Amino acid sequence: MSEQLTVAMPKGRIFEEAADLLRKAGYALPPEFDDSRKLIVEAPEANMSFILAKPMDVPTYVEHGVADVGVAGKDVMIEEERDVYEVLDLKISECYMAVAGLPGYTKSDINPKVASKYPNLATQYFKEQGEQVEIIKLNGSIELAPLVGLADRIVDIVSTGRTLKENGLVELETMIPITSRLIVNPVSYRMKDEQIDDLVERLADVMGGEQR
């Protein structure tokens, strides 16, 4: 049997959709896989081992070779800038990055403040727009920042827009579309190229069938 592949995946929506793709691609994942509270889950019939990590940490595990491959959102890939190969757009967990704020916001403020979980991505975006802003990094409840006066605007992921609406915020600018990607450690791609190529082909076949 070929050497086992180690896969890093985030919990939550991406995990569920990626696991569904793997099953459709013919990988036998154990029934308890979806409900497991373990951080490492073995799937011997699929010849895989899974590391369940925070979304932002997935590219780090892959870059350092702890995982051979991983599933990460494009937002995380842009923010983290890790040395990994991005080999396949899985077309799952579709959403987009947006700038939001209170209704009626105008760009008249001097040195406006923008709160985000994605300081690098936000900095890059506003630089491209030719706008100088102060970025404030937050780890959660980004919508709170304009409500309490910490920031004028926020940069965050938008899926349905419901969270913005419930907190009295409106979308001001649409930035970039986001989907989850299959990423690979460069060394693993050389050492386990046949297994990884097979994984990519099987996932691509499933996606092609679903999109026809």
Backbone as a printed PyTorch tensor [residue, N CA C, xyz], in Angstrom:
tensor([[[  0.8450,  -1.2010,   0.0000],
         [  0.0000,   0.0000,   0.0000],
         [  0.8810,   1.2520,   0.0000]],

        [[  0.4460,   2.2850,  -0.7030],
         [  1.2080,   3.5250,  -0.7470],
         [  1.1820,   4.2230,   0.6010]],

        [[  2.1270,   5.1420,   0.7890],
         [  2.2480,   5.8490,   2.0640],
         [  1.0110,   6.7140,   2.3180]],

        [[  0.6520,   6.8270,   3.5770],
         [ -0.5450,   7.5620,   3.9820],
         [ -0.4130,   9.0550,   3.6980]],

        [[ -1.5170,   9.6720,   3.2740],
         [ -1.5720,  11.1120,   3.0960],
         [ -2.1240,  11.7590,   4.3610]],

        [[ -1.4900,  12.8240,   4.8140],
         [ -2.0000,  13.5930,   5.9510],
         [ -2.6520,  14.8650,   5.4190]],

        [[ -3.8980,  15.0650,   5.8220],
         [ -4.7100,  16.1640,   5.2980],
         [ -5.0920,  17.1130,   6.4330]],

        [[ -4.8210,  18.4010,   6.2750],
         [ -5.2400,  19.4060,   7.2570],
         [ -6.5310,  20.0570,   6.7810]],

        [[ -7.5310,  20.0600,   7.6660],
         [ -8.8210,  20.6590,   7.3090],
         [ -9.3640,  21.4760,   8.4780]],

        [[-10.0920,  22.5530,   8.1730],
         [-10.7320,  23.3170,   9.2420],
         [-12.0830,  22.7230,   9.6000]],

        [[-12.4850,  22.8780,  10.8420],
         [-13.8220,  22.4720,  11.2650],
         [-14.8550,  23.4440,  10.6810]],

        [[-16.1090,  23.0450,  10.7420],
         [-17.1740,  23.9380,  10.3010],
         [-17.6410,  23.6460,   8.8880]],

        [[-18.1500,  24.6920,   8.2370],
         [-18.7670,  24.5470,   6.9240],
         [-17.8020,  23.9830,   5.8860]],

        [[-16.5590,  24.4870,   5.8740],
         [-15.5850,  24.0010,   4.8920],
         [-15.3220,  22.5200,   5.1080]],

        [[-15.1730,  22.1230,   6.3630],
         [-14.9300,  20.7210,   6.7030],
         [-16.0500,  19.8320,   6.1600]],

        [[-17.2780,  20.2110,   6.4170],
         [-18.4280,  19.4030,   5.9930],
         [-18.4900,  19.2750,   4.4740]],

        [[-18.2700,  20.3830,   3.7680],
         [-18.3620,  20.3540,   2.3140],
         [-17.1710,  19.6120,   1.6990]],

        [[-15.9830,  19.7580,   2.2950],
         [-14.8000,  19.0500,   1.7950],
         [-14.9260,  17.5490,   2.0350]],

        [[-15.4420,  17.1650,   3.2030],
         [-15.6470,  15.7410,   3.5050],
         [-16.6430,  15.1290,   2.5280]],

        [[-17.6650,  15.8850,   2.1810],
         [-18.6560,  15.4130,   1.2180],
         [-18.0140,  15.1930,  -0.1520]],

        [[-17.1520,  16.1220,  -0.5600],
         [-16.4340,  15.9780,  -1.8300],
         [-15.5500,  14.7330,  -1.8290]],

        [[-14.8350,  14.5080,  -0.7240],
         [-13.9520,  13.3450,  -0.6300],
         [-14.7380,  12.0420,  -0.7220]],

        [[-15.8760,  11.9900,  -0.0730],
         [-16.7120,  10.7830,  -0.1410],
         [-17.2040,  10.5510,  -1.5740]],

        [[-17.6200,  11.6210,  -2.2360],
         [-18.0770,  11.4970,  -3.6210],
         [-16.9430,  11.0620,  -4.5470]],

        [[-15.7110,  11.4160,  -4.1580],
         [-14.5430,  11.0410,  -4.9540],
         [-14.0900,   9.6120,  -4.6740]],

        [[-14.8130,   8.9270,  -3.7750],
         [-14.5320,   7.5200,  -3.5220],
         [-13.6730,   7.2220,  -2.3140]],

        [[-13.4170,   8.2400,  -1.4770],
         [-12.6140,   8.0170,  -0.2750],
         [-13.5240,   7.6000,   0.8810]],

        [[-13.2080,   6.4680,   1.4980],
         [-14.0310,   5.9270,   2.5800],
         [-13.6600,   6.5970,   3.9010]],

        [[-14.4700,   7.5600,   4.3100],
         [-14.2460,   8.2410,   5.5880],
         [-15.1230,   7.5900,   6.6480]],

        [[-14.6070,   7.4010,   7.8610],
         [-15.3840,   6.7340,   8.9170],
         [-16.6270,   7.5260,   9.2970]],

        [[-17.7170,   6.8270,   9.7060],
         [-18.9720,   7.5010,  10.0510],
         [-18.8100,   8.5540,  11.1440]],

        [[-17.9080,   8.2710,  12.1190],
         [-17.7480,   9.2030,  13.2400],
         [-16.9160,  10.4250,  12.8730]],

        [[-16.4140,  10.4350,  11.6520],
         [-15.5430,  11.5120,  11.1860],
         [-16.1860,  12.8860,  11.3640]],

        [[-17.4640,  13.0020,  10.9820],
         [-18.1370,  14.2970,  10.9850],
         [-18.4140,  14.8310,  12.3940]],

        [[-18.6030,  13.9450,  13.3600],
         [-18.9720,  14.3620,  14.7130],
         [-17.8120,  14.2840,  15.7040]],

        [[-16.6440,  13.9170,  15.2160],
         [-15.5170,  13.7090,  16.1220],
         [-15.0370,  15.0110,  16.7570]],

        [[-14.6810,  14.9320,  18.0270],
         [-14.0870,  16.0760,  18.7200],
         [-12.5680,  15.9430,  18.7790]],

        [[-12.0660,  14.8780,  18.1870],
         [-10.6140,  14.6740,  18.1580],
         [ -9.9560,  15.6820,  17.2260]],

        [[ -8.6930,  15.9510,  17.4690],
         [ -7.9300,  16.8610,  16.6200],
         [ -7.2020,  16.1080,  15.5110]],

        [[ -6.9930,  14.8120,  15.7200],
         [ -6.4130,  13.9530,  14.6920],
         [ -7.3420,  12.7640,  14.5020]],

        [[ -7.8060,  12.5660,  13.2820],
         [ -8.7390,  11.4850,  12.9850],
         [ -8.1370,  10.5960,  11.9040]],

        [[ -8.0650,   9.3150,  12.1720],
         [ -7.5260,   8.3630,  11.2070],
         [ -8.6360,   7.8360,  10.3010]],

        [[ -8.3210,   7.6990,   9.0260],
         [ -9.2390,   7.1090,   8.0580],
         [ -8.4650,   6.0540,   7.2770]],

        [[ -8.1980,   4.9000,   7.9210],
         [ -7.3350,   3.8810,   7.3230],
         [ -7.8330,   3.3530,   5.9830]],

        [[ -9.1350,   3.2380,   5.8120],
         [ -9.6570,   2.7200,   4.5420],
         [ -9.4150,   3.6820,   3.3820]],

        [[ -9.2970,   4.9600,   3.7160],
         [ -8.9780,   5.9620,   2.6850],
         [ -7.4660,   6.1810,   2.5750]],

        [[ -6.7070,   5.5070,   3.4670],
         [ -5.2570,   5.6810,   3.5400],
         [ -4.9120,   7.1510,   3.8200]],

        [[ -5.6720,   7.7390,   4.7520],
         [ -5.4910,   9.1520,   5.0930],
         [ -5.5440,   9.3510,   6.6020]],

        [[ -4.9020,  10.4010,   7.0370],
         [ -4.9980,  10.8740,   8.4140],
         [ -5.3460,  12.3490,   8.3490]],

        [[ -6.2770,  12.7910,   9.1990],
         [ -6.7510,  14.1740,   9.1360],
         [ -6.3560,  14.9580,  10.3890]],

        [[ -5.8270,  16.1450,  10.1610],
         [ -5.5610,  17.1070,  11.2410],
         [ -6.6620,  18.1540,  11.1700]],

        [[ -7.4210,  18.3140,  12.2530],
         [ -8.5050,  19.2790,  12.2810],
         [ -8.0290,  20.5320,  13.0190]],

        [[ -7.9190,  21.6170,  12.2760],
         [ -7.2610,  22.8190,  12.7940],
         [ -8.1280,  24.0540,  12.6050]],

        [[ -7.7000,  25.1580,  13.1860],
         [ -8.3230,  26.4550,  12.9390],
         [ -8.0750,  26.8230,  11.4730]],

        [[ -9.0440,  27.4590,  10.8120],
         [ -8.8680,  27.7860,   9.3920],
         [ -7.5620,  28.5110,   9.0780]],

        [[ -7.1910,  29.4850,   9.9150],
         [ -5.9750,  30.2560,   9.6660],
         [ -4.7060,  29.4240,   9.8120]],

        [[ -4.7950,  28.2900,  10.5290],
         [ -3.6080,  27.4760,  10.7880],
         [ -3.3600,  26.4120,   9.7300]],

        [[ -4.3580,  26.1180,   8.9010],
         [ -4.2130,  25.0480,   7.9150],
         [ -3.0040,  25.2600,   6.9990]],

        [[ -2.8260,  26.4480,   6.3830],
         [ -1.6530,  26.6270,   5.5180],
         [ -0.3210,  26.4800,   6.2560]],

        [[ -0.3060,  26.7890,   7.5550],
         [  0.9200,  26.6460,   8.3450],
         [  1.2980,  25.1790,   8.4860]],

        [[  0.3140,  24.3270,   8.7800],
         [  0.5810,  22.8960,   8.8910],
         [  1.0830,  22.3300,   7.5640]],

        [[  0.5080,  22.8090,   6.4720],
         [  0.9130,  22.3190,   5.1540],
         [  2.2980,  22.8520,   4.7930]],

        [[  2.5510,  24.1210,   5.0310],
         [  3.8500,  24.7100,   4.7000],
         [  4.9880,  23.9840,   5.4100]],

        [[  4.7840,  23.6290,   6.6670],
         [  5.8490,  22.9970,   7.4550],
         [  5.8900,  21.4820,   7.2910]],

        [[  5.0340,  20.9300,   6.4330],
         [  5.1020,  19.5090,   6.1280],
         [  4.4690,  18.5940,   7.1500]],

        [[  3.8080,  19.1750,   8.1480],
         [  3.0730,  18.3500,   9.1150],
         [  1.9020,  17.6830,   8.4030]],

        [[  1.3340,  18.3940,   7.4380],
         [  0.2960,  17.8490,   6.5620],
         [  0.8060,  17.9000,   5.1260]],

        [[  0.4610,  16.8700,   4.3590],
         [  0.8530,  16.8490,   2.9510],
         [ -0.0110,  17.7850,   2.1240]],

        [[ -1.3020,  17.7560,   2.4110],
         [ -2.2520,  18.6000,   1.6880],
         [ -3.2060,  19.2470,   2.6870]],

        [[ -3.9500,  20.2330,   2.2370],
         [ -4.9080,  20.8880,   3.1210],
         [ -6.0140,  21.5420,   2.3250]],

        [[ -7.0550,  21.9400,   3.0270],
         [ -8.1640,  22.6730,   2.4270],
         [ -8.2480,  24.0180,   3.1390]],

        [[ -8.1150,  25.1000,   2.3710],
         [ -8.0910,  26.4360,   2.9750],
         [ -8.8300,  27.4270,   2.0910]],

        [[ -9.4990,  28.3800,   2.7100],
         [-10.1940,  29.4360,   1.9730],
         [ -9.1990,  30.3590,   1.2910]],

        [[ -9.6120,  30.9250,   0.1630],
         [ -8.7380,  31.8580,  -0.5550],
         [ -8.4080,  33.0660,   0.3140]],

        [[ -9.3200,  33.4620,   1.1940],
         [ -9.0570,  34.5660,   2.1130],
         [ -7.8580,  34.2660,   3.0000]],

        [[ -7.7900,  33.0440,   3.4950],
         [ -6.6700,  32.6300,   4.3520],
         [ -5.3760,  32.5730,   3.5440]],

        [[ -5.4660,  32.0860,   2.3090],
         [ -4.2830,  31.9920,   1.4580],
         [ -3.6750,  33.3710,   1.2050]],

        [[ -4.5280,  34.3410,   0.9290],
         [ -4.0440,  35.7080,   0.6840],
         [ -3.4550,  36.3050,   1.9540]],

        [[ -4.1460,  36.0970,   3.0680],
         [ -3.7080,  36.6890,   4.3390],
         [ -2.4020,  36.0950,   4.8370]],

        [[ -2.2740,  34.7740,   4.7360],
         [ -1.1300,  34.0870,   5.3460],
         [  0.1210,  34.0520,   4.4540]],

        [[ -0.0720,  34.0740,   3.1460],
         [  1.0490,  34.0750,   2.1880],
         [  2.0580,  32.9690,   2.4990]],

        [[  1.5800,  31.7480,   2.6270],
         [  2.4440,  30.6140,   2.9590],
         [  3.0490,  29.9880,   1.7070]],

        [[  4.1860,  29.3210,   1.8910],
         [  4.8980,  28.6880,   0.7880],
         [  4.2990,  27.3110,   0.5110]],

        [[  3.1640,  27.3110,  -0.1890],
         [  2.4680,  26.0680,  -0.5470],
         [  1.9940,  26.1910,  -1.9910]],

        [[  1.6830,  25.0520,  -2.5860],
         [  1.0990,  25.0470,  -3.9270],
         [ -0.4270,  25.0540,  -3.8090]],

        [[ -1.0670,  25.9120,  -4.5650],
         [ -2.5260,  25.9240,  -4.6430],
         [ -2.8970,  25.1920,  -5.9230]],

        [[ -3.4210,  23.9640,  -5.7970],
         [ -3.5510,  23.0970,  -6.9700],
         [ -4.9660,  22.9580,  -7.5200]],

        [[ -5.9770,  23.2850,  -6.7170],
         [ -7.3450,  23.0910,  -7.2020],
         [ -8.3220,  23.9850,  -6.4600]],

        [[ -9.1560,  24.6860,  -7.2200],
         [-10.2640,  25.4380,  -6.6310],
         [-11.4150,  24.4590,  -6.4270]],

        [[-11.7500,  24.1880,  -5.1750],
         [-12.7780,  23.2020,  -4.8630],
         [-14.1970,  23.7300,  -5.0380]],

        [[-14.3300,  25.0300,  -5.2480],
         [-15.6430,  25.6520,  -5.4900],
         [-16.6310,  25.4230,  -4.3470]],

        [[-16.1150,  25.2740,  -3.1140],
         [-16.9970,  25.0820,  -1.9610],
         [-16.8810,  26.2750,  -1.0090]],

        [[-17.8530,  26.3890,  -0.1250],
         [-17.9050,  27.4840,   0.8530],
         [-17.7720,  28.8450,   0.1650]],

        [[-18.5610,  29.0340,  -0.8800],
         [-18.4800,  30.2770,  -1.6440],
         [-19.0060,  31.4570,  -0.8280]],

        [[-18.2590,  32.5340,  -0.8550],
         [-18.6340,  33.7750,  -0.1800],
         [-17.7900,  34.8840,  -0.8190]],

        [[-17.6920,  36.0060,  -0.1700],
         [-16.8340,  37.0590,  -0.7190],
         [-16.3680,  37.9870,   0.4020]],

        [[-15.2980,  38.6980,   0.1220],
         [-14.7680,  39.6640,   1.0660],
         [-15.3670,  41.0330,   0.7380]],

        [[-15.7530,  41.7720,   1.7780],
         [-16.3880,  43.0630,   1.5490],
         [-15.9770,  44.0820,   2.6000]],

        [[-16.1490,  45.3330,   2.2350],
         [-16.0020,  46.4510,   3.1820],
         [-17.4070,  46.8220,   3.6370]],

        [[-17.5910,  46.9790,   4.9330],
         [-18.9140,  47.3260,   5.4610],
         [-18.7780,  48.4140,   6.5200]],

        [[-19.9010,  49.0630,   6.8030],
         [-19.9030,  50.1200,   7.8160],
         [-21.3260,  50.5260,   8.1410]],

        [[-21.4580,  51.5850,   8.8870],
         [-22.7860,  52.1000,   9.2290],
         [-23.4040,  52.7880,   8.0170]],

        [[-24.7320,  52.7770,   7.8940],
         [-25.3890,  53.4520,   6.7680],
         [-24.9980,  54.9300,   6.7070]],

        [[-24.7750,  55.4290,   5.5200],
         [-24.4470,  56.8360,   5.3580],
         [-22.9780,  57.1640,   5.4890]],

        [[-22.1300,  56.1360,   5.6560],
         [-20.6930,  56.4080,   5.7940],
         [-20.1490,  57.0330,   4.5110]],

        [[-19.3240,  58.0580,   4.6830],
         [-18.6220,  58.6740,   3.5510],
         [-17.1350,  58.7160,   3.8500]],

        [[-16.3260,  58.7870,   2.7960],
         [-14.8690,  58.7460,   2.9440],
         [-14.2830,  60.1320,   3.2120]],

        [[-14.8880,  60.8600,   4.1290],
         [-14.4150,  62.2180,   4.4150],
         [-13.4560,  62.2670,   5.6020]],

        [[-13.3810,  61.1680,   6.3540],
         [-12.5470,  61.1590,   7.5500],
         [-11.0650,  61.1710,   7.1900]],

        [[-10.2680,  61.8360,   8.0280],
         [ -8.8200,  61.8050,   7.8830],
         [ -8.2930,  60.5850,   8.6130]],

        [[ -7.4510,  59.8040,   7.9260],
         [ -6.8880,  58.5710,   8.4930],
         [ -7.9730,  57.6680,   9.0930]],

        [[ -8.9250,  57.2380,   8.3000],
         [-10.0120,  56.3970,   8.8090],
         [ -9.5000,  55.0490,   9.3120]],

        [[-10.2150,  54.4920,  10.2690],
         [ -9.8280,  53.2140,  10.8700],
         [-10.6820,  52.0890,  10.2910]],

        [[-10.0170,  50.9590,  10.0020],
         [-10.6950,  49.7850,   9.4600],
         [-10.3340,  48.5790,  10.3110]],

        [[-11.3370,  47.8870,  10.8340],
         [-11.1040,  46.6980,  11.6560],
         [-11.2760,  45.4350,  10.8050]],

        [[-10.4280,  44.4370,  11.0530],
         [-10.5190,  43.2080,  10.2730],
         [ -9.7470,  42.0750,  10.9280]],

        [[-10.1710,  40.8390,  10.6310],
         [ -9.3860,  39.6530,  10.9820],
         [ -8.2600,  39.4640,   9.9710]],

        [[ -8.3300,  40.2130,   8.8900],
         [ -7.4160,  40.0360,   7.7590],
         [ -6.6140,  41.3230,   7.5080]],

        [[ -5.6900,  41.6850,   8.3980],
         [ -4.9720,  42.9540,   8.2540],
         [ -4.1320,  43.0480,   6.9780]],

        [[ -3.4900,  41.9560,   6.5820],
         [ -2.6630,  41.9940,   5.3730],
         [ -3.5230,  42.1740,   4.1290]],

        [[ -4.6030,  41.4110,   4.0510],
         [ -5.5060,  41.5130,   2.9130],
         [ -6.1290,  42.9090,   2.8340]],

        [[ -6.5590,  43.4190,   3.9860],
         [ -7.1760,  44.7470,   4.0170],
         [ -6.1810,  45.8280,   3.6170]],

        [[ -4.9590,  45.7320,   4.1370],
         [ -3.9160,  46.7120,   3.7980],
         [ -3.6590,  46.7290,   2.3030]],

        [[ -3.5550,  45.5320,   1.7140],
         [ -3.3030,  45.4100,   0.2830],
         [ -4.4400,  46.0110,  -0.5360]],

        [[ -5.6720,  45.7450,  -0.1090],
         [ -6.8300,  46.2430,  -0.8480],
         [ -6.8710,  47.7720,  -0.8510]],

        [[ -6.7500,  48.3820,   0.3150],
         [ -6.8620,  49.8390,   0.3870],
         [ -5.6640,  50.5370,  -0.2800]],

        [[ -4.5170,  49.8860,  -0.2650],
         [ -3.3550,  50.4260,  -0.9780],
         [ -3.6350,  50.4580,  -2.4700]],

        [[ -4.2450,  49.3810,  -2.9780],
         [ -4.6030,  49.3220,  -4.4020],
         [ -5.6600,  50.3660,  -4.7580]],

        [[ -6.4950,  50.7210,  -3.7790],
         [ -7.5320,  51.7360,  -4.0040],
         [ -6.9830,  53.1530,  -3.8600]],

        [[ -5.7290,  53.2520,  -3.4290],
         [ -5.1160,  54.5590,  -3.2300],
         [ -5.6230,  55.2790,  -1.9990]],

        [[ -6.1120,  54.5120,  -1.0190],
         [ -6.6630,  55.0970,   0.2010],
         [ -5.8040,  54.7280,   1.4040]],

        [[ -5.4130,  55.7150,   2.1680],
         [ -4.5990,  55.4830,   3.3590],
         [ -5.5070,  55.3000,   4.5640]],

        [[ -5.3940,  54.1440,   5.2130],
         [ -6.2350,  53.8480,   6.3710],
         [ -5.3800,  53.2510,   7.4790]],

        [[ -5.9290,  53.2680,   8.6830],
         [ -5.2990,  52.5960,   9.8220],
         [ -6.0340,  51.2730,  10.0440]],

        [[ -5.2930,  50.1600,   9.9830],
         [ -5.9010,  48.8440,  10.1460],
         [ -5.8210,  48.4040,  11.6100]],

        [[ -6.9390,  47.9790,  12.1480],
         [ -6.9960,  47.4540,  13.5110],
         [ -7.3440,  45.9730,  13.4330]],

        [[ -6.4660,  45.1160,  13.9240],
         [ -6.7050,  43.6770,  13.8610],
         [ -7.5810,  43.2250,  15.0320]],

        [[ -8.6640,  42.5300,  14.6850],
         [ -9.5200,  41.9050,  15.6780],
         [ -9.6460,  40.4200,  15.3520]],

        [[ -9.9530,  39.6110,  16.3470],
         [-10.0580,  38.1730,  16.1310],
         [-11.4960,  37.6600,  16.0890]],

        [[-12.4370,  38.4960,  16.4360],
         [-13.8300,  38.0640,  16.4220],
         [-14.7680,  39.2350,  16.6040]],

        [[-16.0600,  39.0100,  16.2950],
         [-17.0990,  40.0420,  16.4270],
         [-16.6740,  41.3530,  15.7590]],

        [[-16.2430,  41.2440,  14.5120],
         [-15.7720,  42.4140,  13.7630],
         [-16.8660,  43.4730,  13.6400]],

        [[-18.1230,  43.0190,  13.5490],
         [-19.2490,  43.9530,  13.3780],
         [-19.3860,  44.9250,  14.5380]],

        [[-18.8140,  44.5720,  15.6740],
         [-18.9050,  45.4260,  16.8560],
         [-18.1130,  46.7220,  16.7040]],

        [[-17.0370,  46.6790,  15.9270],
         [-16.1020,  47.8130,  15.8550],
         [-16.7610,  49.1360,  15.4620]],

        [[-17.5620,  49.2010,  14.3960],
         [-18.1960,  50.4910,  14.0630],
         [-19.2610,  50.8980,  15.0820]],

        [[-19.8880,  49.9120,  15.7190],
         [-20.9790,  50.2060,  16.6550],
         [-20.4730,  50.9000,  17.9160]],

        [[-19.2360,  50.5950,  18.3250],
         [-18.6870,  51.1870,  19.5440],
         [-17.6620,  52.2850,  19.2520]],

        [[-17.4780,  52.6000,  17.9650],
         [-16.5670,  53.6800,  17.6020],
         [-15.1030,  53.2870,  17.5150]],

        [[-14.8050,  51.9870,  17.5300],
         [-13.4130,  51.5540,  17.4060],
         [-12.8960,  51.7500,  15.9900]],

        [[-13.7640,  51.5600,  15.0080],
         [-13.3730,  51.7010,  13.6080],
         [-14.5200,  52.2910,  12.8120]],

        [[-14.1840,  52.8950,  11.6740],
         [-15.1980,  53.4780,  10.7960],
         [-15.8070,  52.4210,   9.8830]],

        [[-14.9610,  51.4740,   9.4670],
         [-15.4030,  50.4130,   8.5630],
         [-14.7770,  49.0920,   8.9970]],

        [[-15.2850,  48.0130,   8.4140],
         [-14.7050,  46.6960,   8.6570],
         [-14.4550,  46.0060,   7.3130]],

        [[-13.5210,  45.0750,   7.3100],
         [-13.3110,  44.1790,   6.1670],
         [-13.5320,  42.7700,   6.6810]],

        [[-14.4830,  42.0660,   6.0700],
         [-14.8020,  40.7290,   6.5720],
         [-15.4390,  39.8820,   5.4750]],

        [[-15.5620,  38.5960,   5.7780],
         [-16.2260,  37.6620,   4.8870],
         [-17.7360,  37.8840,   4.9480]],

        [[-18.3870,  37.8680,   3.7970],
         [-19.8430,  37.9650,   3.7240],
         [-20.3650,  36.7450,   2.9820]],

        [[-21.3280,  36.0730,   3.5850],
         [-21.9450,  34.9200,   2.9380],
         [-23.3660,  35.2710,   2.5090]],

        [[-24.2170,  35.5440,   3.4760],
         [-25.6050,  35.9130,   3.1590],
         [-25.8890,  37.3910,   3.4310]],

        [[-25.0250,  38.0320,   4.2180],
         [-25.2450,  39.4280,   4.5930],
         [-26.1220,  39.5760,   5.8230]],

        [[-26.5860,  38.4520,   6.3560],
         [-27.5020,  38.4910,   7.4900],
         [-26.8570,  39.1000,   8.7340]],

        [[-25.6070,  38.7100,   9.0090],
         [-24.9340,  39.2220,  10.2070],
         [-24.7620,  40.7350,  10.1480]],

        [[-24.4080,  41.2530,   8.9730],
         [-24.2920,  42.7110,   8.8160],
         [-25.6260,  43.3810,   9.1030]],

        [[-26.6730,  42.8570,   8.4970],
         [-28.0070,  43.4560,   8.6440],
         [-28.4790,  43.4340,  10.0860]],

        [[-28.2550,  42.3150,  10.7760],
         [-28.7000,  42.1950,  12.1650],
         [-27.9700,  43.1630,  13.0920]],

        [[-26.7780,  43.6080,  12.6730],
         [-26.0150,  44.5520,  13.4880],
         [-26.0560,  45.9760,  12.9460]],

        [[-26.9970,  46.2350,  12.0380],
         [-27.2070,  47.5940,  11.5470],
         [-26.1410,  48.0970,  10.6130]],

        [[-25.3960,  47.1960,   9.9860],
         [-24.3420,  47.5900,   9.0540],
         [-24.7700,  47.3290,   7.6230]],

        [[-24.1160,  48.0090,   6.6960],
         [-24.3960,  47.8100,   5.2660],
         [-23.0910,  47.5580,   4.5320]],

        [[-23.2050,  46.8330,   3.4420],
         [-22.0280,  46.5880,   2.6120],
         [-21.7200,  47.8440,   1.8020]],

        [[-20.4650,  48.2830,   1.8580],
         [-20.0480,  49.4920,   1.1560],
         [-19.2950,  49.1800,  -0.1350]],

        [[-18.4920,  48.1340,  -0.1200],
         [-17.7190,  47.7460,  -1.3060],
         [-17.5680,  46.2240,  -1.3340]],

        [[-17.7370,  45.6420,  -2.5110],
         [-17.4440,  44.2280,  -2.6980],
         [-15.9850,  44.1110,  -3.1500]],

        [[-15.2200,  43.2460,  -2.4780],
         [-13.7950,  43.1610,  -2.7660],
         [-13.4570,  42.0020,  -3.7000]],

        [[-13.4290,  40.7810,  -3.1750],
         [-13.0360,  39.6260,  -3.9840],
         [-13.8990,  38.4130,  -3.6320]],

        [[-14.1660,  37.5430,  -4.6220],
         [-14.8780,  36.2980,  -4.3300],
         [-13.9600,  35.3250,  -3.6030]],

        [[-14.5450,  34.4910,  -2.7520],
         [-13.7690,  33.5340,  -1.9540],
         [-14.3430,  32.1280,  -2.1300]],

        [[-13.4620,  31.1650,  -2.3880],
         [-13.8260,  29.7520,  -2.3510],
         [-12.6840,  29.0130,  -1.6500]],

        [[-12.9010,  27.7430,  -1.3410],
         [-11.8630,  26.9470,  -0.6820],
         [-10.9860,  26.2460,  -1.7110]],

        [[ -9.7030,  26.1460,  -1.4050],
         [ -8.7240,  25.5840,  -2.3260],
         [ -8.0250,  24.3730,  -1.7200]],

        [[ -7.5960,  23.4660,  -2.5960],
         [ -6.7470,  22.3540,  -2.1770],
         [ -5.3070,  22.8220,  -2.2880]],

        [[ -4.5700,  22.7480,  -1.1830],
         [ -3.1810,  23.2080,  -1.1730],
         [ -2.2520,  22.0480,  -0.8360]],

        [[ -1.0060,  22.1390,  -1.2910],
         [ -0.0720,  21.0300,  -1.1690],
         [  1.2960,  21.5230,  -0.7060]],

        [[  1.9160,  20.7470,   0.1540],
         [  3.2980,  21.0100,   0.5640],
         [  4.2280,  20.6870,  -0.6130]],

        [[  5.1560,  21.5890,  -0.9760],
         [  6.0310,  21.3650,  -2.1290],
         [  6.8540,  20.0820,  -2.0450]],

        [[  7.3740,  19.7560,  -0.8600],
         [  8.1680,  18.5360,  -0.7040],
         [  7.2860,  17.2990,  -0.8440]],

        [[  6.1020,  17.3470,  -0.2480],
         [  5.1680,  16.2280,  -0.3600],
         [  4.7900,  15.9840,  -1.8160]],

        [[  4.6830,  17.0660,  -2.5960],
         [  4.3060,  16.9180,  -4.0010],
         [  5.3650,  16.1410,  -4.7850]],

        [[  6.6150,  16.2600,  -4.3400],
         [  7.6920,  15.4910,  -4.9800],
         [  7.7240,  14.0580,  -4.4680]],

        [[  7.5170,  13.8790,  -3.1750],
         [  7.6430,  12.5580,  -2.5560],
         [  6.3970,  11.6860,  -2.7430]],

        [[  5.2290,  12.3200,  -2.8120],
         [  3.9770,  11.5750,  -2.9060],
         [  3.1650,  12.0610,  -4.1150]],

        [[  3.8550,  12.2950,  -5.2080],
         [  3.2140,  12.9060,  -6.3660],
         [  2.0730,  12.0630,  -6.9430]],

        [[  2.2370,  10.7380,  -6.9750],
         [  1.1970,   9.8850,  -7.5480],
         [ -0.0880,   9.9510,  -6.7220]],

        [[  0.0430,   9.8870,  -5.3940],
         [ -1.1390,   9.9460,  -4.5220],
         [ -1.8310,  11.2950,  -4.6140]],

        [[ -1.0120,  12.3500,  -4.6340],
         [ -1.5910,  13.6940,  -4.6660],
         [ -2.2370,  13.9680,  -6.0190]],

        [[ -1.5830,  13.5530,  -7.1020],
         [ -2.1760,  13.7240,  -8.4310],
         [ -3.4890,  12.9500,  -8.5380]],

        [[ -3.5180,  11.7500,  -7.9500],
         [ -4.7420,  10.9510,  -7.9570],
         [ -5.8570,  11.6560,  -7.1980]],

        [[ -5.5090,  12.2360,  -6.0490],
         [ -6.4840,  12.9820,  -5.2510],
         [ -7.0370,  14.1570,  -6.0440]],

        [[ -6.1500,  14.9010,  -6.6820],
         [ -6.5680,  16.0760,  -7.4640],
         [ -7.4840,  15.6490,  -8.6090]],

        [[ -7.1070,  14.5870,  -9.3180],
         [ -7.9050,  14.1240, -10.4570],
         [ -9.2860,  13.6440, -10.0240]],

        [[ -9.3260,  12.9100,  -8.9160],
         [-10.6100,  12.3870,  -8.4470],
         [-11.5330,  13.5100,  -7.9850]],

        [[-10.9840,  14.4970,  -7.3020],
         [-11.7950,  15.6370,  -6.8700],
         [-12.2490,  16.4600,  -8.0700]],

        [[-11.3480,  16.6650,  -9.0240],
         [-11.6890,  17.4270, -10.2200],
         [-12.7900,  16.7340, -11.0220]],

        [[-12.7450,  15.3960, -11.0790],
         [-13.7750,  14.6320, -11.7880],
         [-15.1390,  14.8200, -11.1250]],

        [[-15.1550,  14.7550,  -9.7920],
         [-16.4100,  14.9470,  -9.0530],
         [-16.9680,  16.3420,  -9.3010]],

        [[-16.1060,  17.3410,  -9.2290],
         [-16.5440,  18.7150,  -9.4350],
         [-17.0380,  18.9440, -10.8550]],

        [[-16.3410,  18.3270, -11.8220],
         [-16.7460,  18.4440, -13.2100],
         [-18.1180,  17.8440, -13.4450]],

        [[-18.3680,  16.7120, -12.8030],
         [-19.6650,  16.0570, -12.9220],
         [-20.7730,  16.8780, -12.3090]],

        [[-20.4760,  17.5330, -11.1660],
         [-21.5000,  18.3280, -10.4790],
         [-21.8190,  19.6040, -11.2330]],

        [[-20.8310,  20.1250, -11.9770],
         [-21.0030,  21.4190, -12.6400],
         [-21.5750,  21.2850, -14.0440]],

        [[-21.6470,  20.0560, -14.5640],
         [-22.1950,  19.8610, -15.9060],
         [-23.7230,  20.0280, -15.8960]]])
